[in-house]
Amino acid sequence: MCTYQTVTVELDGAAKGAAGWFTVTDGAVYVDHPYHACHEHTVNIDFTNPGDGPSARVAVELTEEAALALVAAIQQALAAAPPGLASGQGAA
């Protein structure tokens, strides 16, 4: 069953797509049928820059377990770094 719920977030970063690197300004996370992954449903994450058109998009389709592992890995990496080191605002 699809949730039809999409969580969006403003982002500040970069991604590499088919046409090369682009600035990432937006993200979307939703649980739905995947386009490519061999599962009935996946956690789908889109990194986009709508201002650069449809080619400025990177999509990821993860199992629930993989998505939770990614969240934990991000939290662990940030906890191991000095606070503010990767901040867009500079070091605190």
N, CA, C and O of each residue as an XYZ file, in Angstrom:
368
protein
N       0.840     -1.181      0.000
C       0.000      0.000      0.000
C       0.882      1.240      0.000
O       1.792      1.347      0.822
N       0.635      2.155     -0.885
C       1.377      3.412     -0.951
C       0.802      4.402      0.051
O      -0.404      4.415      0.295
N       1.654      5.220      0.625
C       1.192      6.192      1.609
C       0.712      7.478      0.947
O      -0.094      8.208      1.522
N       1.199      7.759     -0.251
C       0.898      9.001     -0.964
C       1.322     10.230     -0.161
O       0.812     11.330     -0.374
N       2.255     10.030      0.758
C       2.772     11.139      1.557
C       4.221     11.386      1.159
O       5.056     10.483      1.205
N       4.497     12.597      0.777
C       5.847     12.992      0.401
C       6.322     14.047      1.383
O       5.634     15.038      1.627
N       7.492     13.829      1.938
C       8.110     14.800      2.836
C       9.163     15.540      2.025
O      10.062     14.925      1.452
N       9.048     16.863      1.981
C      10.010     17.661      1.220
C      10.886     18.472      2.167
O      10.499     18.795      3.290
N      12.074     18.788      1.677
C      13.025     19.539      2.489
C      13.891     20.399      1.569
O      14.260     19.975      0.474
N      14.212     21.614      2.030
C      15.176     22.441      1.315
C      16.562     21.919      1.647
O      16.851     21.616      2.804
N      17.424     21.811      0.643
C      18.766     21.285      0.840
C      19.809     22.271      0.338
O      19.500     23.184     -0.428
N      21.035     22.077      0.774
C      22.169     22.895      0.344
C      23.332     21.946      0.121
O      23.992     21.534      1.075
N      23.586     21.599     -1.127
C      24.654     20.654     -1.413
C      24.839     20.481     -2.904
O      24.484     21.357     -3.692
N      25.398     19.346     -3.285
C      25.652     19.043     -4.689
C      25.471     17.556     -4.922
O      25.604     16.753     -3.998
N      25.167     17.191     -6.159
C      25.008     15.795     -6.553
C      25.525     15.638     -7.976
O      25.598     16.601     -8.739
N      25.881     14.409     -8.315
C      26.348     14.135     -9.669
C      25.306     13.312    -10.397
O      25.010     12.184    -10.002
N      24.754     13.867    -11.447
C      23.752     13.186    -12.258
C      24.335     12.817    -13.609
O      25.549     12.868    -13.809
N      23.471     12.450    -14.525
C      23.893     12.014    -15.860
C      24.653     13.106    -16.612
O      25.548     12.807    -17.402
N      24.298     14.367    -16.369
C      24.941     15.487    -17.061
C      26.100     16.082    -16.263
O      26.648     17.110    -16.661
N      26.483     15.461    -15.150
C      27.570     15.979    -14.315
C      27.049     16.539    -13.005
O      25.913     16.280    -12.607
N      27.892     17.305    -12.346
C      27.557     17.862    -11.038
C      26.557     18.997    -11.167
O      26.590     19.769    -12.125
N      25.660     19.087    -10.177
C      24.717     20.194    -10.100
C      24.446     20.520     -8.638
O      24.641     19.680     -7.760
N      24.000     21.736     -8.384
C      23.647     22.170     -7.037
C      22.314     21.548     -6.640
O      21.353     21.580     -7.409
N      22.260     20.983     -5.439
C      21.023     20.405     -4.921
C      20.336     21.438     -4.038
O      20.938     21.965     -3.103
N      19.076     21.723     -4.339
C      18.308     22.702     -3.566
C      17.104     22.095     -2.857
O      16.578     22.667     -1.903
N      16.674     20.930     -3.334
C      15.446     20.326     -2.812
C      15.602     18.820     -2.640
O      16.379     18.172     -3.342
N      14.843     18.283     -1.690
C      14.801     16.842     -1.499
C      13.373     16.401     -1.256
O      12.544     17.162     -0.757
N      13.103     15.164     -1.616
C      11.786     14.577     -1.373
C      11.990     13.134     -0.932
O      12.814     12.412     -1.494
N      11.236     12.724      0.075
C      11.303     11.358      0.588
C       9.876     10.823      0.644
O       8.969     11.480      1.153
N       9.698      9.611      0.108
C       8.367      9.013      0.090
C       8.487      7.494     -0.018
O       9.488      6.974     -0.511
N       7.461      6.796      0.445
C       7.399      5.336      0.332
C       6.420      5.027     -0.794
O       5.257      5.430     -0.751
N       6.907      4.304     -1.805
C       6.080      4.047     -2.984
C       6.676      2.880     -3.760
O       7.684      2.300     -3.357
N       6.048      2.550     -4.863
C       6.597      1.533     -5.748
C       7.870      2.091     -6.383
O       7.878      3.239     -6.827
N       8.936      1.311     -6.434
C      10.159      1.784     -7.076
C      10.056      1.671     -8.603
O       9.233      0.917     -9.123
N      10.888      2.419     -9.301
C      10.979      2.301    -10.752
C      11.956      1.201    -11.144
O      11.769      0.526    -12.157
N      13.004      1.024    -10.331
C      14.062      0.099    -10.728
C      14.351     -0.999     -9.701
O      14.594     -2.142    -10.090
N      14.331     -0.690     -8.428
C      14.655     -1.676     -7.388
C      13.676     -2.852     -7.445
O      12.500     -2.677     -7.765
N      14.161     -4.015     -7.140
C      13.353     -5.245     -7.220
C      12.611     -5.516     -5.913
O      12.806     -6.557     -5.284
N      11.768     -4.583     -5.514
C      10.956     -4.719     -4.306
C       9.569     -4.155     -4.591
O       9.398     -3.341     -5.499
N       8.591     -4.586     -3.821
C       7.226     -4.083     -4.015
C       7.120     -2.597     -3.665
O       6.471     -1.831     -4.377
N       7.763     -2.197     -2.561
C       7.797     -0.802     -2.133
C       9.199     -0.476     -1.647
O       9.921     -1.359     -1.184
N       9.582      0.781     -1.752
C      10.875      1.234     -1.246
C      10.729      2.633     -0.663
O       9.734      3.321     -0.893
N      11.741      3.037      0.094
C      11.862      4.423      0.532
C      12.602      5.126     -0.601
O      13.750      4.797     -0.902
N      11.946      6.085     -1.218
C      12.501      6.773     -2.381
C      12.951      8.169     -1.970
O      12.223      8.909     -1.308
N      14.164      8.508     -2.379
C      14.740      9.811     -2.044
C      15.157     10.477     -3.342
O      15.923      9.906     -4.118
N      14.659     11.680     -3.580
C      15.030     12.458     -4.756
C      15.806     13.688     -4.316
O      15.366     14.426     -3.435
N      16.947     13.903     -4.925
C      17.751     15.111     -4.736
C      17.629     15.898     -6.036
O      17.971     15.387     -7.103
N      17.142     17.139     -5.957
C      16.845     17.890     -7.180
C      17.258     19.356     -7.089
O      17.551     19.886     -6.017
N      17.267     19.982     -8.257
C      17.351     21.432     -8.380
C      16.360     21.811     -9.473
O      16.725     21.849    -10.648
N      15.100     22.095     -9.102
C      14.075     22.383    -10.100
C      14.446     23.507    -11.062
O      14.005     23.511    -12.211
N      15.243     24.448    -10.605
C      15.657     25.563    -11.461
C      16.547     25.147    -12.612
O      16.662     25.876    -13.597
N      17.179     23.991    -12.506
C      18.057     23.502    -13.572
C      17.367     22.492    -14.482
O      18.014     21.913    -15.356
N      16.081     22.270    -14.298
C      15.335     21.370    -15.167
C      15.357     19.926    -14.705
O      15.953     19.605    -13.677
N      14.700     19.044    -15.476
C      14.537     17.652    -15.060
C      15.828     16.839    -15.011
O      15.866     15.807    -14.340
N      16.875     17.266    -15.693
C      18.123     16.502    -15.652
C      18.884     16.702    -14.342
O      19.806     15.945    -14.039
N      18.501     17.715    -13.567
C      19.151     17.970    -12.273
C      18.417     17.192    -11.192
O      17.780     17.768    -10.310
N      18.522     15.860    -11.281
C      17.828     14.977    -10.338
C      18.642     13.705    -10.152
O      19.138     13.115    -11.112
N      18.765     13.300     -8.903
C      19.333     12.003     -8.561
C      18.299     11.307     -7.688
O      17.832     11.878     -6.702
N      17.941     10.083     -8.040
C      16.940      9.327     -7.302
C      17.576      8.094     -6.677
O      18.437      7.453     -7.281
N      17.142      7.767     -5.454
C      17.626      6.588     -4.736
C      16.408      5.812     -4.254
O      15.467      6.403     -3.723
N      16.417      4.504     -4.431
C      15.353      3.628     -3.957
C      15.968      2.628     -2.981
O      16.804      1.812     -3.369
N      15.552      2.691     -1.711
C      16.145      1.864     -0.661
C      15.083      1.037      0.048
O      13.925      1.443      0.149
N      15.493     -0.125      0.536
C      14.610     -0.860      1.424
C      14.496     -0.072      2.729
O      15.309      0.807      3.013
N      13.481     -0.402      3.507
C      13.314      0.247      4.810
C      14.561      0.059      5.671
O      15.015      0.994      6.331
N      15.113     -1.161      5.659
C      16.304     -1.450      6.466
C      17.500     -0.625      6.001
O      18.261     -0.109      6.819
N      17.662     -0.504      4.695
C      18.783      0.278      4.162
C      18.619      1.762      4.475
O      19.594      2.444      4.789
N      17.378      2.265      4.390
C      17.131      3.676      4.701
C      17.440      3.976      6.168
O      18.049      4.998      6.484
N      17.015      3.079      7.062
C      17.310      3.279      8.488
C      18.805      3.183      8.756
O      19.330      3.927      9.585
N      19.498      2.283      8.072
C      20.948      2.178      8.225
C      21.640      3.442      7.722
O      22.627      3.882      8.311
N      21.132      4.028      6.642
C      21.696      5.278      6.121
C      21.500      6.418      7.112
O      22.420      7.200      7.349
N      20.307      6.517      7.694
C      20.043      7.544      8.715
C      21.029      7.385      9.876
O      21.612      8.370     10.330
N      21.215      6.166     10.354
C      22.138      5.911     11.471
C      23.570      6.248     11.085
O      24.314      6.795     11.899
N      23.970      5.929      9.851
C      25.334      6.227      9.406
C      25.568      7.733      9.315
O      26.643      8.214      9.674
N      24.577      8.477      8.841
C      24.695      9.936      8.782
C      24.825     10.505     10.192
O      25.672     11.363     10.442
N      23.987     10.029     11.113
C      24.060     10.516     12.493
C      25.408     10.179     13.117
O      25.978     11.007     13.827
N      25.928      8.977     12.865
C      27.216      8.564     13.418
C      28.355      9.414     12.844
O      29.244      9.838     13.583
N      28.330      9.660     11.546
C      29.379     10.479     10.924
C      29.362     11.904     11.466
O      30.416     12.476     11.742
N      28.169     12.481     11.619
C      28.072     13.840     12.158
C      28.507     13.896     13.619
O      29.147     14.864     14.030
N      28.175     12.885     14.404
C      28.562     12.850     15.813
C      30.070     12.722     15.974
O      30.627     13.180     16.972
N      30.736     12.107     15.003
C      32.188     11.907     15.090
C      32.974     13.136     14.652
O      34.168     13.235     14.937
N      32.333     14.062     13.974
C      33.008     15.275     13.483
C      32.835     16.417     14.477
O      31.867     16.435     15.237
N      33.759     17.364     14.478
C      33.575     18.544     15.327
C      32.291     19.267     14.948
O      31.970     19.380     13.765
N      31.547     19.761     15.948
C      30.302     20.471     15.652
C      30.545     21.633     14.689
O      31.484     22.409     14.866
N      29.694     21.746     13.676
C      29.794     22.842     12.720
C      30.760     22.614     11.584
O      30.810     23.435     10.668
N      31.532     21.542     11.594
C      32.553     21.327     10.567
C      31.953     21.287      9.163
O      32.542     21.842      8.236
N      30.812     20.652      8.982
C      30.183     20.546      7.667
C      29.018     21.515      7.491
O      28.224     21.376      6.560
N      28.918     22.483      8.373
C      27.822     23.442      8.327
C      27.983     24.419      7.169
O      29.094     24.851      6.859
N      26.874     24.763      6.536
C      26.885     25.803      5.523
C      27.082     27.175      6.118
O      27.338     28.136      5.392
N      26.968     27.282      7.427
C      27.138     28.552      8.141
C      28.566     28.729      8.638
O      28.885     29.757      9.235
N      29.435     27.739      8.402
C      30.794     27.805      8.932
C      30.847     27.195     10.314
O      29.813     26.890     10.907
N      32.030     27.020     10.819
C      32.229     26.398     12.140
C      31.595     27.259     13.224
O      31.633     28.488     13.170
N      31.015     26.587     14.201
C      30.366     27.283     15.321
C      31.383     27.833     16.287
O      31.016     28.448     17.287
